[in-house]
Amino acid sequence: MSGSLWKQLLSRNSALIVPSASPEAWETTADLRRKLLYTHLNALPARWNAAQNEFRALVSKLRSKHVTVEEAGWFGLRCAELYAFYCLGIVLGARSLQP
């Protein structure tokens, strides 16, 4: 990232920056990171249940053979997207393991 772009980014988001790097600021950010992590972990069961319900609805629709071309297209697009993210993860993971 170039220096001018970095300065523009910081100037646009200056309201979000804590002015001092005091120990209190570090404690606050550490506390916020912990809250974010545990908030996401707390939401996982609900997200998992929603994903299971959506998958069950998809399976029942496929079994009843009432799938439109548009729905099949979206399904194919989402599968391609997941595969692309998988490939990206493999590439980035292999890169991070190299010395």
N, C-alpha and C positions, 0 to 999 in steps of 0.2 A: 504494500500500500504506500503510495507516495506521501510525502510530508504534507503537501497542501491539502490532499484529500482527507488525511488524518485530522488536520486542523479544522477543516470544514465540518467533519463529522462531530468533533468535540464541541465546536461552537454552536452547532444546531441543537445538540443535546446537553447544553451546559446546565439546564435546570435539573437534570438528573444526576449531576456529579456532586458528590459530597465534597465540600471545599477543603477539608483537611484530611490528612492521612493519620489522624490520631488513633490511639489504641481503641477508643470508643467506636470510631468508624469501622475499624477492622472487625471488632466484635459484632457490630450491627450487620455488616455484610455476611459474616459467618453465620449469624443467627438467621438471616434471610435465606441463605443457601440451604440451611438445614430445614427451614420451614417449607421451602419450595420442594425439596426432595421428599419430605414426608407427606406433603400434600399430594404430590404425584403418586406416591406409593399407596396412599389412602384411596385414591381414585381408581386404582388398578382393578379391584374386584368388580366395580360397576362397569368399567370399560370392557372387561373380559366377558361379563354376562351379556352386555349389549352385542359384542362380537359373536358370541355363541348364538344368540337369538337371530341375528342377521344371517349367520351361516345356516341355521336350521330352516329359516324362511327360504333361502336360496336353494337348499337341497330339496325341500318340498316342492318348490316351483319347478325345479328340473325334473323331479320324478313325475309330476303331473303333466309335463311337456307343454306348459303354457308360457313359454319364454318367447318374447318378441325379439326381433333382430336388433333393435336398439339396446335392449338389456344384454344380449349376448355380446354386442360390440363393447359396451361399457365394462362387462366382465373381462373380456379379452384385453382391453386397455389397462385395467387395474392389475391384471396378472402380469402384463408386460412391465408396468411400473414397478411392481414388487420385485420382479426379476432384475430390473435395472438397478434398483437399490441394493439388492443382494450382491450383484457384480461389483458395484461401487464399494460396498463394504469389504468384499474380498480383496479388491485392489488396495484400498486404504489400509486394511489390516496387514497385508503382506508388506506394504511400504513401511509401516510402523515397526515391523519386526526386523527390518534390515538395519545393520549397524551404521 
